[in-house]
């Protein structure tokens, strides 16, 4: 994912990428550990630190579960970075499909552009723009 490409591969980046992938879902440390391929102990350490700085929402019913705080501007910025990269890569794919005999409209139907647009609509106070190459 993009965060690894920008900031290098480390446990916190892997954890954040998984939380971004499942942005609307509360996840247990064990689930995050499995998906990010890091130890549960490492996940707990990072989740406690991320909770302290306010980037996480925590659900304490039963097993403690975590999700990104969608009201935090840092989370919105991370989402915009990911969305921008998705659109950039999708546009590159469209260009390569246009040069082949594959119909780019048929490929588009498998990408959820509406979710990306909704994310961008939810963050009007951040001054980011998405440009296509």
N, C-alpha and C positions, 0 to 999 in steps of 0.2 A: 504494500500500500504506500501511499504518498508520504506519510509521516516518516516511515523508515527511510525512504529515499532522501528526504530533507534533513533529518536529524540523526540518522544512523540507527542501527538496530540495538535496542536495549529493552529491558523488561518493561519500563514505564511506557515506552512508545508502543510496544506490542499490546499492552493492556488498554491504552487509549484507543488504539485502532479497533480492538474488539468492541469496546464500549461505543465507539462511533458506528460500527456496523450494526449494532443492536440498540440504537440510540433511544428508542421508546420502550425498552424492556429492562426490568430489574433483573440482574444476574447475580448468582452466588459467586463467592470467591473461587469455589471449585469449578464452576462452569467457565469462568474467566481464565483460570489456571489451565484448564484443558485446551481451550480455544487458542490462547496466546502461547501455549507451550512453555510456561514458566511455573515454578513451584508455587503451591498454595501459600507458603510462608512469604514468598516474595510478593505475591498478589496482596496479601493482607498488609504488608508494610507499605506498599504504594497506595493502596486504597485508603489507609488511615491518613497518609500524608495528603492525598487528594481531597479527602473529606475535610481535613483541617483548613485547607485553603478555599473551600466552598465550591469546588468544581463538581462535586458529586451530590446526589440525593441518596439517602439511605433509608431502606425499609427494614424495620427491625422485627417484623412478625415472623416468628420461627427463626430460620436461618437468616442471618444478616444478608441483605441483597442490595446491590448498588446499580445506579445508572447515572449518566451524565446529567448535570443540572441544566436543563434547556433554557433557563433564564440567565445563565452566566454568559457574559460577552465572550469570554475565552473559549467556551464550548461552541458558541455560534461561529466564532472565527475559525476554529478547527473544522467545523462542518462546512463552512464556505470554502476553505482551502481544499478539502476533499471533493466537494461538488465541482469546483472550478477545474480540478484535475480530471475528474470524470468527464466533464463536458469537453475539455481539451482533447482527451484521448478519444472520446466518441467522435469528435469532429474529424480527427485524423483518420479514424476508421472509415467514416463516411467518405472521405476523399479517396481512400484506397478502394473502397467498394465501388465508387462511381467510375473508377478506371477499369474495373473488372465487369463481368457480366452479372454480378449479384445485384439485386435490387436493394438499394440502401433503405428504402421505406420498409421493406420486409424486415430488415435488421433492427430498425428503430423501434418496432413494436415490442421488442424484447427488453428495451431499456425503459426505466421508469423516470422519464423526464419530469412528470408532474410532481413527484416527491422532491426533486431538486428545486424546481421552481417554488414549491411551497416553502422549503427551507429558506430560500432567498427572500421570499415575501415576509417571513417571520423576523428577519433581521434588518429592517430598514435603517436602524441607527448606526450600523457599521458601514463604512464607506469602502466597499469592495465593488469591483466591477468584474463581470465575466466577459472575456473577449474570446473569440474563436479565431484560429489561425487560418 
